[in-house]
Amino acid sequence: VIIKLPWASLGDPRVSAKSMISDAWYANRMWTTILQASGRSVRHHDDFAVTYILDGSFPYFYKQWQQKLPSWFKNKIVS
């Protein structure tokens, strides 16, 4: 279960500096964390798991980044 989208802390000076240079870097870091978290429970090709993302802002960010996300992830989205 992912309760909230895992945005990196802007209180971290490195994260803050990189996010000022590129909004895409900041969002990409969040998506990398989502993709890794959703794959952690599946370790073998016969494994099966469900990942719930409860954050209400997920549909908005998914729509913005849909074209950049891997097909294995997009093909499994159920709303």
Z-matrix of the N, CA and C atoms (Angstrom, degrees):
N
C 1 1.450
C 2 1.522 1 108.08
N 3 1.317 2 116.09 1 125.35
C 4 1.458 3 121.82 2 174.51
C 5 1.527 4 105.66 3 -107.32
N 6 1.312 5 116.06 4 110.50
C 7 1.461 6 120.69 5 -174.54
C 8 1.526 7 111.36 6 -77.63
N 9 1.311 8 116.58 7 -42.06
C 10 1.456 9 121.56 8 -176.41
C 11 1.519 10 108.32 9 -135.70
N 12 1.328 11 117.11 10 145.05
C 13 1.457 12 119.59 11 177.36
C 14 1.527 13 108.68 12 -59.13
N 15 1.335 14 117.00 13 133.35
C 16 1.465 15 121.18 14 -172.06
C 17 1.531 16 113.91 15 -83.47
N 18 1.315 17 115.91 16 70.05
C 19 1.461 18 120.22 17 176.97
C 20 1.517 19 108.88 18 -71.88
N 21 1.308 20 117.09 19 137.77
C 22 1.465 21 121.30 20 176.80
C 23 1.530 22 109.00 21 -67.98
N 24 1.316 23 116.24 22 151.44
C 25 1.459 24 121.13 23 -178.29
C 26 1.526 25 111.46 24 -71.28
N 27 1.322 26 115.17 25 123.31
C 28 1.466 27 119.33 26 175.75
C 29 1.527 28 111.37 27 -73.93
N 30 1.331 29 116.83 28 -6.19
C 31 1.459 30 121.19 29 173.70
C 32 1.520 31 112.07 30 -74.23
N 33 1.328 32 116.83 31 -17.28
C 34 1.461 33 121.68 32 175.74
C 35 1.533 34 107.42 33 -77.98
N 36 1.335 35 118.67 34 121.57
C 37 1.463 36 120.83 35 -176.57
C 38 1.532 37 113.72 36 -56.97
N 39 1.328 38 117.18 37 -37.28
C 40 1.475 39 120.20 38 179.70
C 41 1.529 40 110.67 39 -66.61
N 42 1.320 41 116.53 40 -46.04
C 43 1.464 42 121.36 41 179.28
C 44 1.526 43 109.91 42 -62.73
N 45 1.312 44 116.75 43 -44.51
C 46 1.461 45 121.47 44 179.89
C 47 1.529 46 111.30 45 -59.85
N 48 1.330 47 116.54 46 -45.80
C 49 1.471 48 120.52 47 -179.54
C 50 1.525 49 111.15 48 -64.05
N 51 1.330 50 116.82 49 -44.49
C 52 1.469 51 119.62 50 -179.65
C 53 1.527 52 111.76 51 -66.94
N 54 1.339 53 117.48 52 -36.45
C 55 1.464 54 119.76 53 -179.98
C 56 1.526 55 111.43 54 -69.20
N 57 1.335 56 117.25 55 -29.04
C 58 1.470 57 120.15 56 176.50
C 59 1.524 58 111.01 57 -70.76
N 60 1.308 59 116.30 58 -31.35
C 61 1.464 60 120.85 59 178.32
C 62 1.525 61 110.31 60 -74.98
N 63 1.345 62 116.25 61 -38.95
C 64 1.462 63 119.40 62 -174.94
C 65 1.529 64 111.59 63 -151.19
N 66 1.336 65 116.41 64 114.57
C 67 1.464 66 120.52 65 173.35
C 68 1.527 67 110.36 66 -62.40
N 69 1.340 68 116.08 67 -33.08
C 70 1.461 69 120.57 68 -179.30
C 71 1.527 70 110.65 69 -63.97
N 72 1.321 71 117.87 70 -37.05
C 73 1.465 72 120.75 71 178.55
C 74 1.525 73 109.73 72 -60.54
N 75 1.317 74 116.64 73 -45.38
C 76 1.459 75 122.21 74 -177.74
C 77 1.528 76 110.87 75 -62.27
N 78 1.314 77 117.33 76 -47.26
C 79 1.466 78 121.36 77 179.19
C 80 1.529 79 110.81 78 -67.74
N 81 1.313 80 117.06 79 -39.45
C 82 1.460 81 120.50 80 179.76
C 83 1.527 82 110.98 81 -62.37
N 84 1.302 83 116.59 82 -36.91
C 85 1.470 84 120.36 83 177.44
C 86 1.529 85 110.68 84 -63.11
N 87 1.340 86 116.12 85 -40.70
C 88 1.461 87 120.39 86 177.63
C 89 1.531 88 110.10 87 -63.72
N 90 1.346 89 117.80 88 -45.68
C 91 1.461 90 121.00 89 -178.74
C 92 1.525 91 111.12 90 -65.20
N 93 1.313 92 117.87 91 -37.10
C 94 1.465 93 120.56 92 177.40
C 95 1.527 94 110.18 93 -59.86
N 96 1.320 95 116.49 94 -42.24
C 97 1.461 96 121.02 95 178.64
C 98 1.525 97 111.33 96 -64.93
N 99 1.338 98 117.37 97 -41.88
C 100 1.475 99 121.71 98 177.93
C 101 1.534 100 110.09 99 -61.42
N 102 1.328 101 116.90 100 -47.27
C 103 1.466 102 120.62 101 -178.31
C 104 1.525 103 111.05 102 -63.68
N 105 1.322 104 117.05 103 -42.32
C 106 1.461 105 119.65 104 178.17
C 107 1.524 106 111.53 105 -65.01
N 108 1.323 107 117.06 106 -42.81
C 109 1.467 108 120.56 107 -179.87
C 110 1.524 109 111.48 108 -64.28
N 111 1.314 110 117.05 109 -39.50
C 112 1.466 111 119.36 110 -178.30
C 113 1.523 112 112.26 111 -72.03
N 114 1.308 113 117.86 112 -20.26
C 115 1.454 114 120.78 113 178.76
C 116 1.516 115 114.65 114 -95.76
N 117 1.309 116 118.52 115 -8.26
C 118 1.478 117 121.62 116 -175.41
C 119 1.519 118 113.48 117 -64.13
N 120 1.306 119 117.43 118 -32.26
C 121 1.469 120 119.67 119 -176.33
C 122 1.524 121 112.73 120 -85.09
N 123 1.317 122 117.61 121 -3.10
C 124 1.466 123 121.62 122 -179.68
C 125 1.527 124 108.00 123 -116.71
N 126 1.327 125 115.63 124 114.34
C 127 1.463 126 120.35 125 -176.98
C 128 1.531 127 113.62 126 -117.12
N 129 1.305 128 117.37 127 -12.05
C 130 1.465 129 121.72 128 -175.69
C 131 1.526 130 108.05 129 -137.06
N 132 1.314 131 117.94 130 152.07
C 133 1.467 132 120.05 131 -176.92
C 134 1.522 133 113.08 132 -62.03
N 135 1.321 134 118.71 133 -18.22
C 136 1.468 135 121.51 134 177.12
C 137 1.531 136 112.66 135 -93.88
N 138 1.327 137 117.38 136 -2.77
C 139 1.469 138 120.97 137 178.57
C 140 1.524 139 110.98 138 -73.34
N 141 1.327 140 115.40 139 156.49
C 142 1.453 141 121.60 140 177.57
C 143 1.514 142 108.14 141 -143.94
N 144 1.314 143 116.52 142 137.60
C 145 1.463 144 120.53 143 178.06
C 146 1.526 145 109.21 144 -151.43
N 147 1.313 146 115.29 145 159.29
C 148 1.460 147 122.25 146 175.86
C 149 1.524 148 107.13 147 -120.73
N 150 1.312 149 116.79 148 131.67
C 151 1.457 150 121.79 149 175.70
C 152 1.523 151 107.47 150 -112.99
N 153 1.302 152 116.60 151 124.15
C 154 1.458 153 121.67 152 177.44
C 155 1.525 154 108.69 153 -99.78
N 156 1.330 155 115.75 154 130.41
C 157 1.461 156 121.63 155 175.23
C 158 1.525 157 106.00 156 -113.28
N 159 1.320 158 116.28 157 111.35
C 160 1.457 159 121.59 158 -171.77
C 161 1.527 160 114.31 159 -92.20
N 162 1.307 161 118.29 160 -13.41
C 163 1.467 162 121.53 161 -177.64
C 164 1.529 163 110.03 162 -63.37
N 165 1.323 164 116.07 163 124.59
C 166 1.468 165 121.65 164 -178.81
C 167 1.513 166 113.83 165 -65.21
N 168 1.331 167 118.02 166 -16.98
C 169 1.464 168 120.22 167 179.44
C 170 1.528 169 112.21 168 -87.08
N 171 1.342 170 117.75 169 -3.06
C 172 1.468 171 120.14 170 -179.60
C 173 1.522 172 113.00 171 -56.42
N 174 1.343 173 120.73 172 -47.50
C 175 1.474 174 119.36 173 -179.14
C 176 1.534 175 113.02 174 -57.92
N 177 1.306 176 117.03 175 -37.99
C 178 1.468 177 121.13 176 179.47
C 179 1.532 178 110.75 177 -62.68
N 180 1.326 179 117.11 178 -50.61
C 181 1.469 180 120.41 179 -178.44
C 182 1.522 181 111.52 180 -71.58
N 183 1.328 182 116.92 181 -32.70
C 184 1.464 183 119.47 182 176.32
C 185 1.524 184 110.45 183 -63.01
N 186 1.312 185 117.14 184 -43.85
C 187 1.465 186 120.72 185 179.50
C 188 1.533 187 110.89 186 -61.82
N 189 1.324 188 117.07 187 -40.02
C 190 1.465 189 121.43 188 179.44
C 191 1.534 190 112.26 189 -65.94
N 192 1.318 191 117.35 190 -36.26
C 193 1.463 192 121.70 191 -172.61
C 194 1.523 193 114.33 192 -107.80
N 195 1.295 194 117.44 193 2.03
C 196 1.463 195 122.05 194 -174.13
C 197 1.529 196 113.14 195 -50.09
N 198 1.322 197 118.07 196 -42.87
C 199 1.465 198 121.14 197 -177.02
C 200 1.528 199 112.77 198 -68.32
N 201 1.318 200 117.47 199 -20.29
C 202 1.465 201 121.18 200 -176.83
C 203 1.526 202 113.41 201 -97.89
N 204 1.318 203 116.94 202 -8.53
C 205 1.467 204 120.73 203 -176.96
C 206 1.526 205 110.64 204 -86.61
N 207 1.334 206 117.74 205 152.20
C 208 1.469 207 120.45 206 -179.21
C 209 1.527 208 112.10 207 -67.36
N 210 1.310 209 114.97 208 147.73
C 211 1.468 210 120.27 209 -176.56
C 212 1.530 211 111.85 210 -63.11
N 213 1.341 212 118.61 211 -34.24
C 214 1.471 213 119.98 212 179.94
C 215 1.525 214 110.73 213 -60.44
N 216 1.317 215 117.11 214 -30.72
C 217 1.460 216 121.61 215 178.72
C 218 1.526 217 110.22 216 -80.21
N 219 1.323 218 116.64 217 -48.93
C 220 1.475 219 121.00 218 -178.08
C 221 1.520 220 112.33 219 -60.93
N 222 1.328 221 117.02 220 -36.38
C 223 1.467 222 121.18 221 -177.89
C 224 1.513 223 113.51 222 -68.76
N 225 1.320 224 117.25 223 -14.29
C 226 1.465 225 121.45 224 -177.18
C 227 1.530 226 113.46 225 -105.08
N 228 1.332 227 117.58 226 -2.20
C 229 1.462 228 120.47 227 -178.13
C 230 1.521 229 110.07 228 -70.74
N 231 1.314 230 116.22 229 128.34
C 232 1.458 231 123.20 230 176.02
C 233 1.520 232 105.92 231 -128.62
N 234 1.328 233 116.52 232 126.43
C 235 1.471 234 117.27 233 180.00
C 236 1.510 235 111.73 234 -108.64
